Amino acid sequence: LDNAFVDTTISDETDPGPEDTVTVTMTGPANVVEGDTTTDYTVTLSDPAPVGSIVTLAYSYTTASGDDITETTQAIIGADGVTATFTIDTVDDVYAEGDEVFRVSVSGIVDGDSNPIFEALDVSNAFVDTTISDETDPGPEDTV
């Protein structure tokens, strides 16, 4: 019985199918006052990731710019394995301006070495548009 074993190799398909796809969604605030920190954004996964996995974030700007916020670039998957929360700080500037809109979105889920956790991600609903409004009563930091 010295030869009573078999080596088996399991190969993964080259193109991930629907069964390999993890759906990612995001909720968060629609509005924030300039100079304030937003309330929580929450990223939710349809399947669990290892605790401590990193959600990478990307930004785009409709009427805001990168100078209007301090970009949070990642969030950490919590103990439940399916959610991560984060906030974004906005910058109070001296300008009287209209509403400014930015979008934060999920760009990936990786481990500590930046390796993807999942075969495929559906991030089509993993974004939030947030509007920054000037404060109603300007403070001393707004005086030039």
N, C-alpha and C positions, 0 to 999 in steps of 0.2 A: 503494500500500500504506500510505498514511497512516492508514487506518482499519482496520488489520488486527489489532485487539486487542478483547478483551471484558473488561468488569469483571464479576466474579462475587462475590456475597455469600454467605458460609456462615453460616447461622443455627443456633444451638444450640437443642435442644428446651427447652421451659419446665420440664418435669418430668424430672429426671435418671433414667436407667434403671440397671439393674444394671451395665452396662458402664461407667458413670460413677462407680461407688461404690468408694472405697478402704476396705479393711477395716483397722481399727486394733486391735492387741492390746497388752496390758500384762502383764508378769510382775514379781514383786517379792517382798520378804520377807513371810512370814506373821506373824513375831514380831520384836520389838525390846525391849531392856531400857530402861526409863525413864532418860533422860539420855544415851543413846547416839545415834549417827547410824546410820540404817538402812544395810543393804547396798544395792546398786544396784537401782533399778526400771528396767526397759527397756521402751520403747515401740517397737513394730515396725509398719511400714506394709506393705501388700501391693503397693503401687506406689511408686516413688521420688518424693520431693519435692526441690526445690532444696536444696542444702547450705545450712545456716544457717536453714532454715525453723523456725518456733517452734511447739512443741507447748504448747498452753495446758492448764492443769490445774485441776481443781476438787476440793473436799473436802466430805465429809459425815461426820457423827459419830454412831456408834451409842451408845457409852458414854463415849467420849473427848469433849474439847471443843477449841476452837481454842487454848486456853491450854496444851494438852498437847504441841503440836508447833509448829515454825516452818515454815509452809507454803511449799513451793517452788512458785512459781506458773507456771513454764515450764521447758521443756527444749528444747535445740537439736538439730535433726537433724544428724547427723554426716556425715563424708565419704562414707559408703556410700549416703547418700540415703534410707535406710529405717529407721534406728534412732536413738533418743535415750535417754540415760541420765541419771538424777538420783538424789539421796538426800534424805532428810528428817531434820532434827534433832529429837529429842524433848527435852522440858523436864523436868528432875528437880525435882519439887516436894517439899514437906515432908509431904505427906499419905500415910498408909498406906491404900492403896486396892486394890481388885481390878483385874483386867485392864480395859484401856480400848481400844476398837476404833474405828478411823477408816478411811474409804475415800478413796483418791485415784483420780481418773478423768480421762480425756482429754476435754476439752470442745471442742477444735478444733485445726486446723493452719493457721497464718497466716503471712504474710510480715512483713517489718519494719514495714509500714504497717498491720498488723492486718487485711489483706484475706485472705479464705479462699483457700487454695491449690487445693483440690479442689472439684468440683461437689457431691459427696455423700460423707459419711463413715458407715461402720458402726462405731460405738463400743460396741456391745453387749457386747463382751468386753475393753474397754479400761479395766479397773479392777482394783484390788487392795485387799482388806481386810487391814489390819495390826493386830495386837494389841500394845499396850504393856503390859509387865509391870513391876511394881515390882522394884527390885534386891533381891537376897536379903539382903545386908548393907548397911543404911543407912549412908551416909557423913556427915561433919560438916555438909554442906549440908542434911541432913534433920533436924537437931536445932533445935528452937525454943527 
